[in-house]
Amino acid sequence: MTTKADCKEWNVCLENLEKQLETPRVPGEQAAWVERVESLAQLACEGVQRRVESDHPGLLEAIGEEDAELLSRVEQMKQQGCELQEQWHEFVRNAQRLRDTCRAAEPDEAKMRGHVDELAAEGLRLIIETRSLELALDTWLGESL
């Protein structure tokens, strides 16, 4: 089970990734920007995996045990957690590929701008969905008690 300190560290990791994704890309530093995103995304992905595999099962079980009427929500959140895990892994792979491509295209960053913008949008979407799942878990746990 994740401790409060671990949760705080993970939230800081998501905040750092969000900040990086929202940071304007300075000409000549696009590859470095993508490298930083990839590094932070890897940490976020590891955090999501820990939460989904270690913490969520106990929370979901508690919700289901306390209120059987919420079992469909429990299944929905379990599925959402699994999907988010896979999406985070895919996001990290995309960031790694883009990092390598940006390095090769560095003299002509304009070619990669659209791909970098797509990566930023996808990362922000994942952060929002991850936070939404965590809030849903907290909400339904509170409702079940």
C-alpha positions in Angstrom: 0.0 0.0 0.0 1.3 3.4 -0.9 2.1 5.8 2.0 1.0 9.4 2.2 4.5 10.5 1.4 4.5 8.2 -1.7 1.1 9.8 -2.8 2.5 13.3 -2.3 5.6 12.4 -4.3 3.5 10.9 -7.1 1.3 14.0 -7.2 4.4 16.2 -7.4 5.6 14.0 -10.3 2.3 14.6 -12.1 2.5 18.3 -11.4 6.1 18.4 -12.7 5.1 16.6 -15.9 2.0 18.9 -16.3 4.3 22.0 -15.9 6.8 20.6 -18.4 4.0 19.9 -20.9 2.7 23.4 -20.5 6.1 25.0 -20.8 6.6 26.8 -24.2 9.2 25.1 -26.4 12.1 27.5 -26.9 13.7 27.3 -30.4 16.8 25.1 -30.3 15.7 23.3 -27.2 12.8 21.1 -28.5 14.8 17.9 -28.2 15.7 18.8 -24.6 12.1 19.6 -23.8 11.0 16.2 -25.2 13.8 14.4 -23.2 12.5 16.0 -20.0 8.9 15.0 -20.8 10.0 11.5 -21.5 11.9 11.3 -18.1 8.9 12.7 -16.2 6.5 10.5 -18.1 8.5 7.4 -17.1 8.2 8.4 -13.4 4.4 9.1 -13.8 3.9 5.8 -15.6 5.7 3.9 -12.7 3.5 5.7 -10.2 0.3 4.8 -12.1 1.4 1.2 -12.3 2.1 1.1 -8.5 -1.3 2.7 -7.8 -3.3 0.5 -10.1 -1.5 -2.8 -9.1 -1.0 -2.1 -5.3 -3.5 0.4 -4.0 -6.5 0.2 -6.2 -7.4 -3.5 -5.6 -7.8 -2.8 -1.8 -9.8 0.4 -2.4 -12.0 -1.2 -5.0 -12.6 -4.3 -2.8 -13.5 -2.0 0.2 -16.0 -0.1 -2.0 -17.6 -3.3 -3.2 -17.8 -4.8 0.3 -19.4 -1.7 1.8 -22.0 -1.2 -0.9 -22.8 -4.0 -3.4 -24.8 -1.5 -5.5 -21.5 0.1 -6.5 -20.0 -3.2 -7.9 -20.6 -2.0 -11.5 -18.7 1.2 -10.7 -16.0 -0.9 -9.1 -15.6 -2.9 -12.4 -15.7 0.3 -14.4 -12.9 1.9 -12.3 -10.9 -1.4 -12.4 -11.1 -1.4 -16.2 -10.3 2.3 -16.4 -7.1 1.7 -14.3 -6.0 -1.0 -16.6 -6.6 1.1 -19.6 -4.7 4.1 -18.1 -1.8 1.9 -17.3 -1.5 0.8 -21.0 -2.0 4.4 -22.2 0.8 5.6 -19.9 3.1 2.9 -21.3 2.2 3.9 -24.8 2.8 7.6 -24.0 6.2 6.8 -22.7 7.0 4.8 -25.8 5.8 7.7 -28.0 7.9 10.2 -26.0 11.0 7.9 -26.4 10.4 7.7 -30.2 9.8 11.4 -30.5 12.9 12.1 -28.4 15.1 10.1 -30.9 13.4 11.7 -33.9 13.8 15.2 -32.5 17.5 14.6 -31.9 17.9 13.6 -35.6 15.8 16.5 -36.8 17.3 19.1 -34.5 18.5 21.5 -37.1 15.0 21.7 -38.5 12.7 21.7 -35.5 9.7 22.9 -37.5 9.2 19.4 -38.9 8.6 18.0 -35.5 6.5 20.8 -34.0 3.1 19.2 -34.7 4.3 15.9 -33.2 5.5 17.7 -30.1 2.2 19.5 -29.8 0.4 16.2 -30.0 2.6 14.7 -27.4 1.9 17.6 -25.0 -1.9 17.3 -25.6 -1.9 13.6 -25.0 0.2 13.9 -21.8 -2.2 16.5 -20.4 -5.2 14.3 -21.3 -3.6 11.4 -19.4 -2.9 13.5 -16.4 -6.5 14.7 -16.3 -7.8 11.1 -16.7 -5.5 9.8 -14.0 -6.6 12.5 -11.5 -10.2 11.8 -12.4 -9.8 8.1 -11.6 -8.2 8.9 -8.3 -11.0 11.4 -7.4 -13.6 8.8 -8.4 -12.0 6.2 -6.1 -12.0 8.6 -3.2 -15.6 9.7 -3.9 -17.0 6.2 -4.2 -15.1 5.0 -1.2 -16.6 7.9 0.8 -20.1 7.1 -0.6 -19.8 3.5 0.3 -19.0 4.0 3.9 
